[in-house]
Amino acid sequence: MLILLYGLIGIAVGSFLNVVIDRVPERASLVKPPSHCPYCGRTLKTGELIPIVSYLLLRGRCRTCGASIPVRVPIVEAAGGLLFAFLCWRFGLSLRLLLYTVFSSILLVIMVIDLEHKLVLNRIVLPAILLAVLTVPLQRLMAPPLDSHYAVLWALLGGKASGLNATQIAMISQLVGGVIAFGIFFIIWLIAPQGMGAGDVKLAAFAGLVTAFPGALAAGIGSFVLGGVVAIVLLGGGAARRKTLIPFAPFLVITTFLVMVYGDQLLYWYLGR
């Protein structure tokens, strides 16, 4: 019941995320005007604001002008519900659940906007970076034992001789992850600016902060591998050409989410433990 309830909250949040996706790229207010049809301007009634259900009842069209409602709308709402339910199942009621819910929602918005506009907007990614930095002290309340990916940094810093405990290592690991991810992507951007946008570099900093070191390396490397595989498939299938611009943020978003949620398990698998 708890997972179901949290999933329903996710569907409702997904509806709000659609507003963010629609309005932020246009530099429009998230509050005014109220939800309306972008074609005829009619303010939507309460019954038309029910996530997913209203789209199905209206058959994907505005009741007044008949304009098509983007299929992305119910997809994001459903994704929000599934995402929230999964995180609740994975972490239960906890501070980590709340934190990862916020981070995942931000990642979802960034991914969809990049898919639609091929942009990683400063108005979203910079506040996200600030939020990630501000939440670093929360590791005091939820730091895992050193028998995790944090142990890598602990060992590099000298282990017991460093005098650092699990909480301190977790906090340092997040900051190091952000700096390393930003540095790697920044260097790549300097060398080949035509292949990566500055927004991707900033997104890498956010990804590094939420995955920590060495998870940030896995997320970064994984994004290039995933992007390469998808590019090969698109080229092989004729869906893209050599000069076709393929948004990179979705690949980094996917690998960041996977490492954020399954970082320790992925590390243990890699080490054969």
N, C-alpha and C positions, 0 to 999 in steps of 0.2 A: 504493500500500500504506500509506503514511504517513497519507493522508487517511482511508482505511478504518479503520485502527487508531485514529486519533483520534476518528472517528465512533463506534466501538464503546465507547471510553472515555466518550463523551458519553451514550450510552444508559445505561451504568452510573451515571453521575452523575445522569442524569434520574431514575433510580429513587430515589436519595437525595433529590433535590429534591422528589419526591412525599412523602417522609417529612416534610420541612420544611413543605410546603404543608398537610399533614394536622395536624401537631402544634403548630406555632408559634401558630396562631390559638387553640388550646386551652390554651396555656401549658404544654404537656406536654414532657417530656424527649425529646431526639432519640436518646438512647441506650437508655433503659429505658422500658418493656419492649421486648424485641426485636420485630421485625415480626410482626404478628398480625392476625387477622380482627377488625375493630372490632365485629362483631355477636356472635359466639360466643366470642371471646377466644382461640381456638386459635392457638398459635405456629406460624408458617409453616415448612415444611420447606425444605431447601436447594433442591430442585427447583422449589418454588413461588416462588422469589425471582429466577428468571431473567427479566430484563426482556423485555417484549413476548411472548416465547415462552410463558411460564407463563400469561399472560392468555388467549392463544389456545387453549392446551391445555385450560384449565379452562373455556373458553367464557364467560369473564367472571363466573364465580361461585365462591364459596367451596366447597371440596371437602367440608367438613363440614356446614355449615348451609344451603348453597345461596344465601346472600345475594349480591346483585349487587355486583360490583366496579365502581367508577366508571370509565367509559370514559376519563375524564381521565387515569387512570394510564398506560395505554399511549401516549396522545397526548403526554404530557409526556416519557416515555421516548424516543419517536421524535423529538420536537422537540429533545431534548438531543443525540441522535445527529446529526441534520441540521445543527443549529446548530454543533456542534463541527467536523463535516466541512467545512462552509462556511467557517468561520473559518480552518481549517488550509489550505484551498485559497487563501483570500484573502491570508493573511499568511505562510504557511510557518512553519517552526520559528523562533520569535523571541520576544523578551520581550513584544512587542506582542500576539502570539497569546495568551500566557499571561494577560496583563492583560485583554484583551478577552473571553477565555473566562470569567474570573471575573465581570466586569461583566455580561456577557450572561446568565449563570446567575442572578445576582441579579435582573436585570430580568425574567426569565422567572418567577421565583417571585413577585415583586411583582404581575405581571400576572394570574397565575392566582388568587392569593389575592383580589385586588380583584374579579375576575370572580365568584368564588364567595361572598365575604363583603362585598363593597363596602367594603373597608378597606385602607388602606396602613399597615401596622403599624410602630410606632416600633422594635420589636425587630428589624426587618429594615432599615428605611430609614436609621435613625440610624447603626448600625455601617457601613452601605454608604457613607454620607457621609464618615465618619471614614476608612474604607479609601481612598476616592478622594483625600482630602486627603493621606494618608500616601504615596500612590503618585506624587504630583506630582514629587518629586525624581527619579523614574525617567526623566523626560524628558531628563536628562543622558545617558542611555544610548541613547535612541531618538528624539530630536527630529528631525523632518524638516527639510529646507531651508526657508528663508524663502519660497520660491516655492510657498506653500500658503496655507491659510486663516489661518495665523498672520501672514502678511504684512499683513493688515488691521490688526491691533493694532500691529504694528511701525510701520506708516505713521502711525497715530494718535498714536504716542508720539514721532514725529519722525524715524523712519527711522534713517539712519546717525548723525545728530546725537545720538540717544538713547544710543549706545554699547552697546546691548544686542545680544547674539548670539542665534542661533536657539534655543539651549537655554533661555536666560533668558526669551525671548519665549514659548516654549511653556509654561513653568511659570506665568508670569504670566497667559497666556491661559486656562489651566485654572481658576485661581482667580477671574479676572474672570468667566468663564462661569458659575461656580457662584453668585457673588454676584448677577449680573444676572438669571439665571433665577429665583433665589429671590426677589429683589426684585419682579420683575414679577408672579409668581404670588401673592406675599404681598399686594400692592396689590389684585389682583383679588379675592382672598379677603376682604380687608377691605371692599371695596365690595359684593360679592355672595357672602356666606358660604354662602348656600343653594345656590349653583351649583357649589361646589368645596369639598372637604374640606381640613383642615389637613395631612393626609397627602400630598395632591397637591402642596402647597407644598414640603414637605420632599423629595419625589421630584424636583421641579423642580431643587432645589439639587444633588442627585446627578446628574441628567441634565446640568446645566450643567457640572459638574466633568468629566464623562467626554467631553463633546462640545466643550468649550472655547469661547472667543469667537472668531469670531461664530457658530460652529456652534450654540451654545446658543439663539440667537435663532431659527435655522431649526428646531430641534427643538421649541421652544415654540410658534412660530407654526404649524408644521406639525401639531402635535397638535390645535390648535383647529380647523384646517381639516378634518383627518381626522375629528375628533369631530363637527363640523357636518354633514359629508357622511353619516356613518353615522346620525346622528339624523334627518336628512331621509328617508333610505331607510327607517328603522324606522317613522317616523311615516306615511310614504306607504304603506307596506305593511301598516299596522295592527298591527305588532308592538309598538308602544309608543304611549303617550299623552303629552300635554304634561307631566304630572306624574310620568311614569315616570323613576325614577332610573337613569341610565346611567353605569356606572363610567368614570371619565376616565383612570385610570392606564394602561389598555391602549393608548390612543392615544399618550400620551407615551412609553411604552415602545417602541412601534414606531418612532416618529420619532427617538427617541434612538438606537436601534440603527442605523437607516439613516444618520443623520448621523455617528455614531461610526465606521462602516465606510466610508462613501462621502462624507465631508464635503468633501474637496477637489474631487472630481468634480462634486458638486452645486453648489459655488461656481463652478467654471469654467463649468458649463452655464448658470448664472444670468447670469454675466458675458458669455456668448457666446464663450468662448475655446475 
